[in-house]
Amino acid sequence: QQNHTVLAHSRSNYNSIAQSLGVQFFSDPDDLCEEHPDVILLSTSIISAKEVLKSLPFCRLRRSTLFVDVLSVKEYPRNVFLQILPMEFDILCTYPMFGPESGRESWNGLSFMYEKVWVGNDKTRVKRVERLLNIFEREGRRMVEMSCSEHDKLAAKSQFVMHTVGRVLEKLRLKSTSIDTKGYQTLLGLVSTTAADSFDLYCGLFMCNKNAAEQIEMLELAFDSLRNELFGHFHGVLRQQLFEDNRVLPAPPYERNRD
């Protein structure tokens, strides 16, 4: 917590878990907002983010409240914040770019992407954003300031492709064997990693990133191209073996006897 007071709200009852972490839990969002937190950090599934945001009683918050998201896509929450939040609120879009597995032991060296979408000119509000970002920087994160649009372009070509390939391989029901290579073990690790994430997350990565559909098409084209190249090479070799063998064959025995 780094000496911060942390409050939490969820539709599910996480009171006992919150207490064990030194966090104050509120089952009612009105009660939480009446505490006037400096920062509201939205940590939801991608597809539920809009409804959760709309359910919050903004009128009970300070007009200078900072709203932050940690979703895996960025243009979507940015647009949702701008559409729904009162103009007085500050907006910071972030993506910690790690999960339960990759960040289990340490955050050191892991990337943290962010865009300061809207921050008031008041020095205290500017400083509040910097203090929030410093929380992660002090933990050794590699801080990357980037527009939400640029993030989604890059994420579609990396994160979404990874999830798609992992789920395709999962459909093959791949299993470990007694002769696994390191490369194959890496593939099994990819399948395990992507299968551990919910299908809702994968749907969100597709539905809420306008660049994702193009990557599906590119993957299909790449597979077709590889298959055509492979079969074309196979047919070429086979044809050469059957019809284009120019080696000089020995004369049949009856022809040799004539000589």
Backbone hydrogen bonds, N-H to C=O, Kabsch-Sander energy under -0.5 kcal/mol:
donor,donor_aa,acceptor,acceptor_aa,energy
4,H,1,Q,-1.2
6,V,4,H,-0.6
7,L,5,T,-0.5
8,A,24,Q,-2.3
10,S,26,F,-0.7
14,Y,12,S,-1.0
18,A,14,Y,-2.8
19,Q,15,N,-2.5
20,S,16,S,-1.8
21,L,17,I,-1.0
21,L,18,A,-0.7
22,G,19,Q,-1.3
23,V,18,A,-3.2
24,Q,6,V,-2.0
25,F,23,V,-0.6
26,F,8,A,-2.8
32,L,28,D,-1.5
33,C,29,P,-2.6
34,E,30,D,-1.8
35,E,32,L,-1.6
36,H,33,C,-1.8
40,I,66,L,-3.0
41,L,39,V,-0.6
42,L,40,I,-0.7
42,L,68,V,-3.6
43,S,41,L,-0.7
44,T,42,L,-0.5
49,A,45,S,-0.7
49,A,46,I,-0.9
52,V,48,S,-2.3
53,L,49,A,-2.5
54,K,50,K,-2.2
55,S,51,E,-1.1
56,L,53,L,-1.4
58,F,56,L,-1.5
60,R,57,P,-1.9
61,L,58,F,-1.9
65,T,62,R,-1.7
66,L,38,D,-2.3
67,F,65,T,-0.5
67,F,90,D,-2.7
68,V,40,I,-2.8
69,D,92,L,-1.3
70,V,42,L,-1.2
78,R,74,K,-1.9
79,N,75,E,-2.5
80,V,76,Y,-2.4
81,F,77,P,-2.9
82,L,78,R,-2.2
83,Q,79,N,-2.0
84,I,80,V,-2.3
85,L,81,F,-2.2
89,F,86,P,-1.6
90,D,65,T,-2.1
91,I,118,W,-3.4
92,L,67,F,-2.6
93,C,115,E,-2.3
94,T,69,D,-1.4
95,Y,113,M,-2.5
103,G,99,G,-2.3
104,R,101,E,-1.2
109,G,140,G,-3.3
110,L,107,W,-2.1
112,F,142,R,-2.4
113,M,95,Y,-2.3
114,Y,144,V,-2.0
115,E,93,C,-2.5
117,V,91,I,-0.7
117,V,115,E,-1.4
118,W,91,I,-2.0
125,R,122,D,-0.5
126,V,122,D,-2.1
127,K,123,K,-2.6
128,R,124,T,-1.7
129,V,125,R,-1.6
130,E,126,V,-1.8
131,R,127,K,-2.5
132,L,128,R,-2.1
133,L,129,V,-2.4
134,N,130,E,-2.1
135,I,131,R,-1.0
135,I,132,L,-0.7
136,F,132,L,-0.7
136,F,133,L,-0.6
137,E,133,L,-1.9
138,R,134,N,-2.6
139,E,136,F,-0.5
140,G,137,E,-1.8
141,R,136,F,-1.8
142,R,110,L,-2.6
143,M,141,R,-0.9
144,V,112,F,-2.9
145,E,143,M,-0.5
146,M,114,Y,-2.3
146,M,144,V,-0.5
151,H,147,S,-2.3
152,D,148,C,-2.1
153,K,149,S,-1.7
154,L,150,E,-2.2
155,A,151,H,-3.2
156,A,152,D,-1.9
157,K,153,K,-1.0
158,S,154,L,-0.8
160,F,155,A,-2.5
161,V,156,A,-0.6
162,M,158,S,-2.6
163,H,159,Q,-2.4
164,T,160,F,-2.5
165,V,161,V,-2.9
166,G,162,M,-2.5
167,R,163,H,-2.1
168,V,164,T,-2.3
169,L,165,V,-2.5
170,E,166,G,-1.6
171,K,167,R,-1.3
172,L,168,V,-0.6
172,L,169,L,-0.9
173,R,170,E,-1.6
174,L,169,L,-0.8
180,D,177,T,-0.9
185,Q,181,T,-2.2
186,T,182,K,-1.9
187,L,183,G,-1.7
188,L,184,Y,-2.3
189,G,185,Q,-2.0
190,L,186,T,-2.0
191,V,187,L,-2.4
192,S,188,L,-2.5
193,T,189,G,-2.4
194,T,190,L,-2.5
195,A,191,V,-2.4
196,A,192,S,-1.2
197,D,193,T,-0.5
197,D,194,T,-0.9
202,Y,198,S,-1.4
203,C,199,F,-2.7
204,G,200,D,-2.4
205,L,201,L,-2.4
206,F,202,Y,-1.4
207,M,203,C,-3.5
208,C,204,G,-2.2
209,N,206,F,-0.8
212,A,209,N,-2.1
215,Q,211,N,-0.9
216,I,212,A,-1.6
217,E,213,A,-1.9
218,M,214,E,-2.4
219,L,215,Q,-2.4
220,E,216,I,-2.1
221,L,217,E,-2.5
222,A,218,M,-2.5
223,F,219,L,-2.3
224,D,220,E,-2.5
225,S,221,L,-2.6
226,L,222,A,-2.4
227,R,223,F,-2.7
228,N,224,D,-2.6
229,E,225,S,-2.3
230,L,226,L,-2.6
231,F,227,R,-3.0
232,G,228,N,-2.5
233,H,229,E,-2.1
234,F,230,L,-2.4
235,H,231,F,-2.9
236,G,232,G,-2.1
237,V,233,H,-2.4
238,L,234,F,-2.5
239,R,235,H,-2.6
240,Q,236,G,-2.1
241,Q,237,V,-2.1
242,L,238,L,-2.0
243,F,239,R,-3.1
244,E,239,R,-0.8
244,E,240,Q,-1.0
246,N,244,E,-0.9
249,L,247,R,-0.6
255,E,252,P,-0.7
256,R,252,P,-1.6
257,N,253,P,-1.9
258,R,254,Y,-1.0
259,D,255,E,-0.8
259,D,256,R,-0.5
